[in-house]
Amino acid sequence: MSNVRSSAPLHLPAVEAEANQEPGPYQQLIADAKRRGAEYSKIWELFAFRNEVTVHLARFSHGVMRQPASITPAMRELIAAYTSYQNECGFCTKSHAATAAALLEDEALVWQALRDVDRSPLSEKDKRLLRFVGKVTKDLPSVQAGDVAQLREAGWDDEAIYFAITTCALFNFYNRWITATGVPEMSDEAHRLQGTSIASRGYARE
């Protein structure tokens, strides 16, 4: 039985209608979910619309979040969730909290970090990175070279800082794209299932 929230219309019904007709991997995912009466992520409709354009966004997202680097995919997912929590984007917060929880095998830790990073059991090194991400998201004009220097002092190298900044920037985009187009939140269980899927297979769908 389908969930009401997953069938709520986007703010752009013409985009949604066309997305359901355009061929491609996301249209197929939508069709399969509808055939099963299953709750599904309506971000698929944003990706299905003009798939020839959004395929590049999916590949870029996969690279940012999964490219081997000195910062783990789990930490990048936590940054995605933390950025989304700062922006009050419920869909992205729940989706990427679930993905981070799957990778870290600790859902409680993830939510503690999102709600109060200073009191969470994260290491001071990780806390400092999340505080920086919060500053980039909420007070960008105040970000200076000294903020980056403090991350190096905490033990992060430039590659890790680059991927942290790029993840933060990417999810500031996603938060606005998703919220303004009207992508609805799913049930907690659907977000957990999606998070597990993203944790195991990443972002690109060809």
C-alpha positions as CSV (number, residue, x, y, z in Angstrom):
1,M,0.0,0.0,0.0
2,S,1.5,3.4,-1.0
3,N,2.3,6.1,1.5
4,V,0.3,9.3,1.2
5,R,3.5,11.4,1.6
6,S,5.2,9.7,-1.4
7,S,2.3,10.5,-3.6
8,A,2.0,14.2,-2.6
9,P,2.4,16.3,-5.8
10,L,5.5,18.5,-6.3
11,H,5.1,22.2,-6.5
12,L,5.7,21.8,-10.2
13,P,3.1,19.3,-11.5
14,A,4.1,19.8,-15.1
15,V,7.6,18.7,-14.3
16,E,6.3,15.7,-12.3
17,A,4.0,14.6,-15.2
18,E,6.8,14.8,-17.8
19,A,9.2,13.0,-15.5
20,N,6.9,10.1,-15.3
21,Q,7.0,9.8,-19.1
22,E,10.7,10.4,-20.0
23,P,12.7,7.2,-20.5
24,G,15.6,6.5,-18.2
25,P,16.7,4.8,-15.0
26,Y,14.7,7.1,-12.7
27,Q,11.5,6.8,-14.7
28,Q,11.9,3.0,-14.4
29,L,12.4,3.3,-10.6
30,I,9.2,5.3,-10.4
31,A,7.2,3.0,-12.6
32,D,8.4,-0.1,-10.6
33,A,7.5,1.6,-7.3
34,K,4.0,2.5,-8.5
35,R,3.4,-1.0,-9.8
36,R,4.2,-2.4,-6.4
37,G,2.3,0.3,-4.6
38,A,5.5,1.1,-2.7
39,E,6.5,4.4,-1.1
40,Y,9.3,6.0,-3.1
41,S,11.6,9.0,-3.1
42,K,10.1,11.8,-5.2
43,I,13.6,13.2,-5.8
44,W,13.5,10.6,-8.5
45,E,11.1,12.8,-10.4
46,L,13.5,15.7,-10.3
47,F,16.2,13.4,-11.7
48,A,13.9,11.9,-14.3
49,F,13.0,15.3,-15.7
50,R,15.6,16.1,-18.3
51,N,17.6,13.0,-17.5
52,E,20.2,14.0,-20.1
53,V,21.1,16.9,-17.7
54,T,20.6,15.4,-14.3
55,V,22.7,12.3,-15.1
56,H,25.7,14.6,-14.7
57,L,24.5,15.7,-11.3
58,A,24.1,12.1,-10.2
59,R,27.6,11.3,-11.3
60,F,29.0,14.4,-9.7
61,S,27.2,13.5,-6.4
62,H,28.6,10.0,-6.5
63,G,32.1,11.3,-7.0
64,V,31.9,13.8,-4.2
65,M,30.4,11.3,-1.8
66,R,32.3,8.1,-2.7
67,Q,35.6,9.1,-4.3
68,P,38.4,7.4,-2.3
69,A,39.9,10.2,-0.1
70,S,41.3,10.9,3.3
71,I,37.8,11.6,4.6
72,T,35.4,8.6,4.8
73,P,32.1,8.2,3.0
74,A,30.5,8.0,6.4
75,M,31.8,11.4,7.5
76,R,30.7,12.9,4.2
77,E,27.2,11.5,4.7
78,L,27.2,13.0,8.2
79,I,28.2,16.3,6.7
80,A,25.4,16.0,4.2
81,A,22.9,15.3,7.1
82,Y,24.4,18.1,9.3
83,T,24.2,20.6,6.4
84,S,20.6,19.6,5.8
85,Y,19.7,19.8,9.4
86,Q,21.1,23.3,9.6
87,N,18.9,24.2,6.6
88,E,15.8,22.5,8.1
89,C,15.5,20.3,5.0
90,G,13.6,17.3,6.5
91,F,13.9,15.1,3.5
92,C,17.7,15.4,3.1
93,T,18.3,15.3,6.8
94,K,16.4,12.0,7.2
95,S,17.8,10.5,4.0
96,H,21.5,11.2,4.8
97,A,21.2,10.6,8.5
98,A,20.0,7.1,7.6
99,T,22.9,6.7,5.1
100,A,25.4,7.9,7.7
101,A,23.8,5.6,10.3
102,A,24.1,2.6,7.9
103,L,27.8,3.3,7.3
104,L,28.6,4.0,10.9
105,E,26.3,1.3,12.3
106,D,25.1,3.8,14.9
107,E,21.9,5.7,14.4
108,A,21.9,7.2,17.9
109,L,25.3,8.7,17.3
110,V,24.2,10.4,14.1
111,W,21.2,12.0,15.6
112,Q,23.1,13.1,18.7
113,A,25.6,14.9,16.4
114,L,22.9,16.6,14.4
115,R,20.9,17.8,17.4
116,D,23.9,18.9,19.6
117,V,27.3,18.4,18.1
118,D,29.1,19.7,21.2
119,R,27.5,17.2,23.5
120,S,27.8,14.3,21.1
121,P,30.3,11.5,21.6
122,L,32.1,12.4,18.3
123,S,35.8,13.1,18.6
124,E,36.9,16.7,18.9
125,K,38.4,16.4,15.4
126,D,35.0,15.5,13.9
127,K,33.2,18.1,16.0
128,R,35.5,20.8,14.7
129,L,34.7,19.8,11.1
130,L,31.0,19.8,11.6
131,R,31.2,23.2,13.3
132,F,33.0,24.5,10.3
133,V,30.4,23.0,8.0
134,G,27.7,24.8,10.1
135,K,29.6,28.1,9.7
136,V,29.9,27.6,5.9
137,T,26.1,27.0,5.7
138,K,24.8,29.7,8.1
139,D,27.5,32.4,8.1
140,L,29.5,32.1,4.9
141,P,30.8,35.7,4.8
142,S,32.6,35.1,8.1
143,V,34.6,32.1,6.8
144,Q,38.3,32.9,6.6
145,A,41.6,31.1,6.0
146,G,42.0,30.8,9.8
147,D,39.0,28.5,9.9
148,V,40.7,26.1,7.5
149,A,43.9,26.4,9.4
150,Q,42.1,25.3,12.6
151,L,40.9,22.2,10.7
152,R,44.5,21.3,9.8
153,E,45.5,21.7,13.4
154,A,42.7,19.3,14.3
155,G,44.2,16.7,12.0
156,W,42.3,17.1,8.7
157,D,44.4,17.4,5.5
158,D,43.6,19.6,2.6
159,E,42.0,16.7,0.6
160,A,39.6,16.0,3.4
161,I,38.8,19.7,3.8
162,Y,38.2,20.0,0.1
163,F,35.7,17.1,0.1
164,A,34.0,18.4,3.3
165,I,33.5,21.9,1.7
166,T,32.3,20.3,-1.6
167,T,29.9,18.0,0.3
168,C,28.5,21.0,2.2
169,A,28.1,23.0,-0.9
170,L,26.5,20.2,-2.8
171,F,23.9,19.7,0.0
172,N,23.2,23.4,0.3
173,F,22.2,23.0,-3.4
174,Y,20.2,19.9,-2.8
175,N,18.4,21.3,0.2
176,R,17.1,24.3,-1.8
177,W,16.3,22.2,-4.9
178,I,14.3,19.7,-2.9
179,T,12.5,22.1,-0.6
180,A,11.6,24.6,-3.2
181,T,10.2,22.0,-5.7
182,G,8.2,20.4,-2.9
183,V,9.8,17.0,-2.5
184,P,7.9,15.5,0.5
185,E,9.5,13.6,3.3
186,M,8.9,9.8,3.4
187,S,8.1,7.6,6.4
188,D,11.1,6.9,8.7
189,E,11.2,3.3,7.5
190,A,11.3,4.4,3.9
191,H,14.2,6.8,4.6
192,R,16.0,4.0,6.4
193,L,15.6,1.7,3.5
194,Q,16.8,4.4,1.1
195,G,19.7,5.2,3.4
196,T,20.8,1.5,3.4
197,S,20.6,1.4,-0.4
198,I,22.6,4.6,-0.8
199,A,25.2,3.3,1.7
200,S,25.7,0.1,-0.4
201,R,25.5,1.4,-4.0
202,G,26.0,5.1,-4.0
203,Y,24.3,7.7,-6.1
204,A,24.8,7.2,-9.9
205,R,22.1,5.3,-11.7
206,E,22.9,4.6,-15.4
